[in-house]
């Protein structure tokens, strides 16, 4: 067996050079990893999208694709088939640098504006306004749903559950729905444009989290904004998420016409198709 | 495009940190009072204190003007010049 035969046996990758740039034979043609022609939009694609938001979306992504192509053509960096970097030393040193930076910023801000220690709590005196921390307002707002706790005529106008139980059940329903969302949608979309319904649902969820957080402080908000009554605020906290859903759905659906699904596919090779 | 973004961001964050330091030192009544934008203290600050107040003001304006320049003015100027060139070529 000669040396040449040995190297022939070892090559099992089809013999294609796995490099970007500088590998073209005789100096002609594109380097190996430049986006192939099937990702370049055809003349028909260009003509088909000529107006409005779909045109804008199309131009944005086409420009991103073109800049990526130019960068790859200019690059002399050798692309390797590497899925990740080793934990030591690469990731560890990078994480240490990031950790040190944020620790330093925290110490710096704490030293520049030292927070003061308030007086100790007085257990014999209840403050007039009791609120949880702001990031729990949404949950506190769900405990304030007594206006929509139905009184049933069948029970002679009584409520089937007390307002407290109703609020706790509302928390369970919302948290339960968030928990099953990953089972309803596997999350294979790379951008909200690819799945307008789920993108719009997410927007509605964010808006609902904000509006329901206003419910427990609605008398404070109603003082600041003259035209807001408490009833109107309560109604808006359920109407606004629906409005946001339809607006987001319409915008994403329009953008979808100009979206290139093939774009950036190589960056997400590790994620299996749905 | 990305270059202009990172230039503006670098100016905003680095210069903003300088302003934040000076403002936290000299322009803060206390944690419960006015923070960062309180009027300057009445007592004599000395040469270094006065210089720091000036540096803080310069840093604030540099941060704002620098970010606006690289994020708004430079891209707007380029877009305008490109549109102007295209119009000239069309005629």
Interface residues (C-beta under 8 A of the other chain):
Chain A: X112 X113 X114 X115 X116
Chain B: X20 X21 X24 X25 X28 X30 X31 X32 X35
